[in-house]
Amino acid sequence: TIIKTLNEKNPREEAHSSRVAELCVLIGRKLGMKTTDINLLKVISNLHDIGKIAIDSSILNKPSALNKEEWESIKTHPEIGYRILATSPEYAEIAYDILSHHERFDGKGYPRGLKGEDIPYRARIIAVADAYDAMTSLRTYKKKMTMEDAIDELVRNSGSQFDPGIV
């Protein structure tokens, strides 16, 4: 119900989460993950932005770049998603992955500033897939990158923003 509401609030989210899930499956296979782990990764990646349900629609659907205050609001979505999922015993295991999907490998991410392997492995995979999809998707406030340019950007930020073993 929450996902359906989020997708109605911001239709772009459904397509984005679906693409991120597909990318995570491909990355998981390439990394040699077990099928059960890949399936769990797919579920998590489909839920990674669930916290955006609590973000004002005017911010989510803004046709231009966000200002500082709006950006701070967006940055709360991992914690909101964590709180939503952590209340349910069957989702508690994945709540930390949702909380951590915007952490950076160099420790400069949010919300907790985790670094390196302190970031849950599945969250590190989602971070790469999420960034790739954001770069290669058309947004009202920016041009989309080519696949090659997005891959170059991931490689350039390998070891700082992203886990180099996943990139």
Residue pairs with C-beta under 8 A, 6 or more apart in sequence:
2 50
2 53
2 84
3 46
3 47
3 50
5 53
6 13
6 14
6 49
6 50
6 52
6 53
7 13
7 14
9 52
9 53
9 57
9 60
10 52
10 57
10 60
10 61
13 49
13 52
13 60
16 49
16 133
16 134
16 137
17 45
17 46
17 47
17 48
17 49
18 46
19 133
19 137
20 45
20 46
20 48
20 126
20 129
20 130
20 133
21 42
21 45
21 46
23 45
23 128
23 129
23 132
23 133
24 38
24 41
24 42
24 44
24 45
24 125
24 126
24 129
25 38
25 41
25 42
27 125
27 128
27 129
27 166
28 37
28 38
28 41
28 125
29 38
31 125
31 166
33 41
40 94
40 122
41 122
41 125
41 126
43 94
44 94
44 97
44 98
44 122
44 126
45 125
45 126
45 129
45 130
47 81
47 85
47 94
47 98
48 81
48 97
48 98
48 101
48 126
48 130
49 77
49 81
50 80
50 81
50 84
50 85
50 98
51 76
51 77
51 78
51 79
51 80
51 81
51 82
51 83
51 84
51 98
52 60
52 74
52 77
52 80
52 81
53 80
53 84
54 76
54 77
54 80
55 73
55 74
55 76
55 77
55 80
56 73
59 66
59 70
59 73
59 74
62 70
62 140
62 141
63 140
63 141
64 140
64 141
65 141
65 142
66 74
75 102
75 110
75 111
76 111
78 98
78 99
78 100
78 101
78 102
78 110
78 111
79 99
79 111
81 95
81 98
81 99
82 95
82 96
82 98
82 99
85 91
85 92
85 94
85 95
85 98
86 92
86 95
94 122
96 120
96 123
97 120
97 122
97 123
97 126
98 123
99 111
99 112
99 123
100 112
100 114
100 119
100 120
100 123
101 123
101 126
101 127
101 130
102 109
102 110
102 111
102 127
103 109
103 110
103 112
103 113
103 114
103 115
103 119
103 123
103 124
103 127
104 115
104 127
104 160
104 161
104 162
105 115
105 116
105 119
105 124
105 159
105 160
105 161
105 162
105 163
105 164
106 115
106 159
106 160
106 161
107 113
107 114
107 115
107 116
108 160
108 161
109 119
109 161
116 163
119 127
119 163
124 162
124 163
124 166
125 166
127 161
127 162
127 163
128 154
128 162
128 163
128 166
128 167
131 153
131 154
131 161
131 162
132 150
132 151
132 154
135 144
135 145
135 149
135 150
135 153
136 144
136 145
136 146
136 147
136 150
137 144
138 144
145 153
154 162
154 167
155 167
157 167
158 164
158 167
